[in-house]
Amino acid sequence: MENMNAEIASMDELLQTIPTVRYGDWRRDAVRGGALHLSAVLPAVSAAIGHPVATRIHHDPEALRVALGVPKADSVIVALVDGLGYWNLRMRVGHSPYLRALLRDESNDRPIATCAPSTTVAAMAAFGTGTCPGLTGMAGYTQRNTQTGELSQLIQFDNAIAPLDLQREPTVFETLRAAGVRVTSCGLPKFADSPLTKAALRGADYKGDMRPLGRVRAACEASKTPGLTYLYIRDADKVGHAYGWESEQWTAVFERVDEQLAQLHRLAPRGTLIVIVADHGMVGSDPDQRVDVAENPELARGVALVGGEPRSLMLYAEPDCDPNDIARRWRDRLGDAALVRTRDEAIDQGMFGVVEPRVRPMLGDVLVSAAGRATFVDSRIQTDKATRLPGVHGSQTALEMDIPCLIDVTVSMPNVSRRCLIIRTACRVFP
């Protein structure tokens, strides 16, 4: 059923900060999040393959399966495309024949939400564990190491708490594997034993390949056996950071990603279900809206560490400085360019979901979420290149927070309309 005539929101609307998303099993269309959330995807898929995995956030995997419209199947491939936000996809859909075909189904043509901050570290941990940053302890590209008091980086885990000590929630992969379910992860060889994999995505049998088609073939080969297969595709995010998602370079990569996914569809064994998601969207930065903390003494005053990323800062206060004073100065300086909250305010609003006591001091005393195309940097500790990235993400706007969740049933059930399937499933669960 065609639904791509639905109006795309204006860029001004997409770049405004939105209400904080919610975690849980419920579906309420007026509120972002709940069951329609990245953290719900793997628990929903676990129910689809007949081995439901509940988490500390999501207690009813079957309800998640129904809400997301995931049909039951013996074998499922979950493909995560790094940096491919729902609105990024919709505005470039003419370059993606396979994804465009999936979006013709109105059940696919709606976004779900990622976590806040909308960044790879936080999102991958929320995705892999089915929980939230307040439990995983992974809340940003950089954050305070509570063992040393210094800033740590959580992609390579530079100066960071050890992955298994920092991220203590069991992954969905671990739980499934302990139950005797086949779980396979396909990606670049260098990610097999990376700290981020150990923290957020541990528990799968890893199949590495340098070639994009090789990774697709590995995923399809694994799917011949019932269970769960995870396929990671990173190029859209990498090129988006370097050139901006509105660039010709990004469009070219997007076309190649679409072809990889089309190959996945063509090569997947009959009976396989394919689910395509992303970890976050992407914003094109504006150099004229960049604010450098190093050049603003009023912003730097009382701030011991500047963590997070250019679209979502975590400010750590000096011991004798009141975070409320820092927040007030930042609000006065930035105005409508950012949503500025103290840690207590952000936690009360549910930004990080449930927050464990051990995680609380890892989070900034003040959180700064960018609006528009603004970025907030600190040239005292960041390279010039890092302060001037054409493509960025991390904040609480629809362009960054809204992600696709596309379900391809044609491999598993080529003669069944997905809409009819969802209606029948919903009738069984909610008579």
Residue pairs with C-beta under 8 A, 6 or more apart in sequence:
1 104
1 105
1 106
1 419
2 104
2 106
3 103
3 104
3 105
3 106
3 109
4 90
4 93
4 100
4 103
4 104
4 109
6 109
8 87
8 90
8 91
9 87
9 398
11 399
13 398
14 87
14 397
14 398
14 399
15 283
15 371
15 372
15 373
15 397
15 399
16 371
16 397
16 398
17 338
17 339
17 369
17 371
17 395
17 396
17 397
18 32
18 396
18 397
18 398
18 401
19 31
19 32
20 116
20 349
20 350
20 351
20 396
21 31
21 32
21 33
21 37
21 113
21 114
21 115
21 116
21 350
21 401
22 31
22 32
22 33
22 34
22 350
23 33
23 34
23 37
23 39
23 57
23 58
23 132
23 350
23 353
23 354
24 33
24 34
24 35
24 57
24 58
25 34
25 35
25 40
25 58
25 59
25 60
25 63
25 64
25 67
26 34
26 35
26 63
27 34
27 35
27 36
27 67
28 34
32 113
32 401
32 402
33 113
34 40
34 67
35 44
35 58
35 63
35 64
35 67
35 68
36 67
36 68
36 110
36 111
36 112
36 113
36 405
37 112
37 113
37 114
37 115
38 112
38 113
38 114
38 115
38 123
38 126
38 127
38 277
38 279
38 403
39 55
39 57
39 58
39 115
39 126
39 127
39 129
39 130
39 131
39 132
40 58
40 64
40 67
40 68
40 112
40 130
41 68
41 78
41 112
41 127
41 275
41 277
41 405
42 53
42 78
42 127
42 128
42 130
42 172
42 173
42 228
43 52
43 53
43 54
43 55
43 58
43 61
43 64
43 130
43 172
44 61
44 64
44 65
44 67
44 68
44 70
45 65
45 70
45 76
45 78
45 228
45 275
46 52
46 53
46 61
46 172
46 175
46 176
46 228
47 53
47 61
47 62
47 64
47 65
47 70
48 65
48 70
48 71
48 72
48 73
48 76
48 273
49 72
49 73
49 74
49 75
49 76
49 181
49 226
49 227
49 228
50 72
50 74
51 176
51 179
51 181
52 61
52 62
53 61
53 130
53 172
53 175
53 176
54 60
54 61
55 129
55 130
55 131
55 169
55 172
56 131
56 135
56 169
56 354
57 130
57 131
57 132
57 135
57 353
57 354
58 64
58 130
58 131
62 429
63 429
65 72
66 425
66 426
66 429
66 430
68 112
68 405
68 407
69 107
69 407
69 418
69 422
69 425
70 76
70 273
70 275
70 407
71 273
71 407
71 409
71 412
71 413
71 418
71 421
71 422
71 425
73 271
73 272
73 273
73 412
74 226
74 271
75 223
75 224
75 225
75 226
75 227
75 228
75 229
75 269
75 271
75 272
75 273
76 223
76 228
76 229
76 272
76 273
76 274
76 275
77 219
77 220
77 223
77 229
77 230
77 231
77 264
77 268
77 272
77 273
77 274
77 275
78 228
78 229
78 230
78 231
78 275
78 276
78 277
79 219
79 230
79 231
79 232
79 233
79 261
79 264
79 274
79 275
79 276
79 277
80 127
80 230
80 231
80 232
80 233
80 276
80 277
80 278
80 279
81 233
81 236
81 257
81 261
81 276
81 277
81 278
82 120
82 232
82 233
82 234
82 235
82 236
82 237
82 238
82 278
82 279
83 234
83 236
83 237
83 238
83 240
83 241
83 245
83 278
83 279
83 280
83 281
83 282
83 391
83 393
84 236
84 237
84 254
84 257
84 278
84 281
84 403
84 404
85 278
85 280
85 281
85 282
85 393
85 399
85 400
85 402
85 403
85 404
86 111
86 112
86 278
86 281
86 402
86 403
86 404
87 111
87 281
87 398
87 399
87 402
88 245
88 281
88 282
88 399
89 96
89 99
89 103
89 404
90 103
92 251
92 254
93 99
93 100
93 103
94 100
95 251
95 254
95 255
95 258
96 254
96 255
96 257
96 258
97 258
97 262
98 258
98 259
98 261
98 262
98 265
99 258
99 261
99 276
99 406
102 108
102 276
102 406
102 407
102 408
103 109
103 406
105 418
105 419
106 419
107 407
107 418
107 419
107 422
108 404
108 405
108 406
108 407
108 418
111 398
111 402
111 403
111 404
111 405
112 277
112 402
112 403
112 404
112 405
113 401
113 402
113 403
114 123
114 126
114 278
114 279
114 280
114 281
114 400
114 401
114 402
114 403
115 122
115 123
115 126
115 132
115 133
115 353
116 122
116 133
116 312
116 351
116 352
116 369
116 396
116 401
117 133
117 139
117 140
117 308
117 309
117 311
117 312
117 369
117 394
117 395
117 396
118 280
118 281
118 311
118 312
118 393
118 394
118 395
118 396
118 400
118 401
119 140
119 141
119 280
119 309
119 311
119 312
119 393
119 394
120 141
120 155
120 237
120 279
120 280
121 138
121 139
121 140
121 141
121 154
121 155
121 196
122 133
122 136
122 138
122 139
122 140
123 279
123 280
124 138
124 196
124 200
124 201
124 279
125 131
125 133
125 136
125 138
125 167
125 169
125 199
125 200
126 132
126 133
126 136
127 200
127 277
127 279
128 171
128 172
128 173
128 200
128 201
128 202
129 135
129 136
129 167
129 169
129 170
129 171
129 172
129 200
130 172
131 169
131 353
131 354
132 352
132 353
132 354
133 139
133 352
133 353
133 359
134 347
134 352
134 353
134 354
134 355
134 356
134 359
134 363
135 169
135 353
135 354
135 355
135 356
135 359
136 166
136 167
136 169
136 199
136 200
136 359
137 161
137 166
137 167
137 168
137 356
137 358
137 359
137 362
138 154
138 166
138 167
138 199
138 200
139 314
139 352
139 359
139 362
139 363
140 154
140 307
140 308
140 309
140 312
140 314
140 394
141 153
141 154
141 155
141 307
141 308
141 309
141 394
142 151
142 152
142 153
142 154
142 307
142 308
142 309
142 314
143 151
143 152
143 154
143 307
143 308
143 314
143 362
143 363
143 364
144 150
144 151
144 152
144 305
144 307
144 314
144 316
144 361
144 362
144 364
145 151
145 152
145 159
145 160
145 161
146 161
146 358
146 361
146 362
147 161
148 159
150 159
150 305
151 159
151 305
151 307
151 381
152 158
152 159
152 160
152 161
153 159
153 160
154 160
154 195
154 196
154 199
155 196
156 194
156 195
157 163
157 195
157 196
157 199
160 166
160 195
163 195
163 196
163 198
163 199
164 198
164 199
166 199
167 199
167 200
171 200
171 201
171 202
171 203
172 203
173 183
173 185
173 201
173 202
173 203
173 204
173 228
173 230
174 202
174 203
175 203
176 183
176 203
176 227
176 228
177 183
177 203
177 204
181 226
181 227
181 228
182 205
182 222
182 225
182 226
182 227
182 228
183 203
183 204
183 205
183 227
183 228
183 229
183 230
184 204
184 205
184 206
184 207
184 218
184 219
184 222
184 227
184 228
184 229
184 230
185 197
185 201
185 204
185 205
185 206
185 207
185 229
185 230
185 232
186 206
186 207
186 208
186 209
186 215
186 216
186 218
186 219
186 222
186 229
186 230
186 231
186 232
187 206
187 208
187 215
187 231
187 232
187 234
188 208
188 209
188 210
188 215
188 232
188 234
189 208
189 209
189 210
190 208
191 197
191 206
191 208
191 232
192 206
192 208
193 206
197 206
201 230
204 230
205 222
207 215
207 218
207 219
207 222
209 215
209 217
209 218
212 233
212 256
212 260
213 260
213 263
215 231
216 231
216 260
216 263
216 264
216 267
217 267
219 229
219 231
219 264
219 268
220 264
220 267
220 268
220 269
220 272
222 229
223 229
223 268
223 269
223 272
224 269
231 264
233 257
233 260
233 261
235 253
235 256
235 257
236 245
236 250
236 253
236 254
236 257
237 279
237 282
239 247
239 249
239 250
239 253
240 250
240 282
240 391
241 389
241 390
241 391
241 392
242 249
242 389
242 390
242 391
243 249
243 250
243 390
243 391
244 250
244 284
244 285
244 390
244 391
245 282
245 283
245 284
245 391
246 284
247 390
250 391
261 276
264 274
265 274
265 408
265 410
265 411
268 274
268 411
269 411
270 411
270 412
271 411
271 412
272 411
272 412
273 407
273 408
273 409
273 411
273 412
274 407
274 408
274 411
275 405
275 406
275 407
275 408
276 404
276 405
276 406
276 407
276 408
277 403
277 404
277 405
277 406
278 403
278 404
279 403
280 393
280 394
280 400
280 401
280 403
281 393
281 399
281 400
281 401
281 402
281 403
282 391
282 392
282 393
282 399
282 400
283 311
283 373
283 391
283 392
283 393
283 395
283 397
283 399
283 400
284 373
284 390
284 391
285 310
285 373
285 374
285 375
285 388
285 389
285 390
285 391
285 392
286 372
286 373
286 374
287 388
289 337
289 372
289 373
289 374
289 375
290 374
290 375
290 376
290 377
290 387
290 388
291 299
291 333
291 334
291 337
291 374
291 375
291 376
291 377
292 377
292 378
292 379
292 387
293 299
293 300
293 303
293 306
293 376
293 377
293 378
293 380
294 300
294 378
294 379
294 380
295 379
296 333
298 329
298 333
299 329
299 330
299 333
301 321
301 326
301 329
302 317
302 318
302 321
302 322
302 325
302 326
303 315
303 316
303 317
303 318
303 321
303 326
304 316
304 317
304 318
304 319
305 315
305 316
306 313
306 314
306 315
306 316
306 378
306 381
307 313
307 314
307 315
307 316
307 364
308 314
308 364
308 367
308 368
308 394
309 392
309 393
309 394
310 370
310 375
310 376
310 377
310 386
310 387
310 389
310 392
310 394
311 369
311 370
311 374
311 375
311 376
311 392
311 393
311 394
311 395
311 400
312 367
312 368
312 369
312 370
312 394
312 395
312 396
313 364
313 366
313 367
313 368
313 376
314 363
314 364
314 366
314 367
314 368
315 323
315 326
315 330
315 364
315 365
315 366
315 367
315 368
316 364
316 365
317 323
317 326
317 365
317 366
323 342
323 343
323 365
323 366
324 342
326 365
326 366
327 340
327 341
327 342
327 366
330 338
330 340
330 366
330 368
331 340
334 340
334 368
334 374
336 371
336 372
337 370
337 371
337 372
337 374
338 368
338 369
338 370
338 371
338 374
338 376
339 368
339 369
339 371
339 396
340 366
340 367
340 368
340 369
341 349
341 351
341 366
341 367
341 369
342 365
342 366
342 367
343 360
343 363
343 364
343 365
343 366
343 367
346 352
346 363
346 367
347 355
347 360
347 363
351 367
351 396
352 359
352 363
355 363
368 376
369 394
369 395
369 396
370 376
370 394
370 395
370 397
371 395
371 397
375 387
375 389
375 392
377 386
377 387
378 387
379 387
393 400
394 400
407 418
409 416
409 418
409 421
413 421
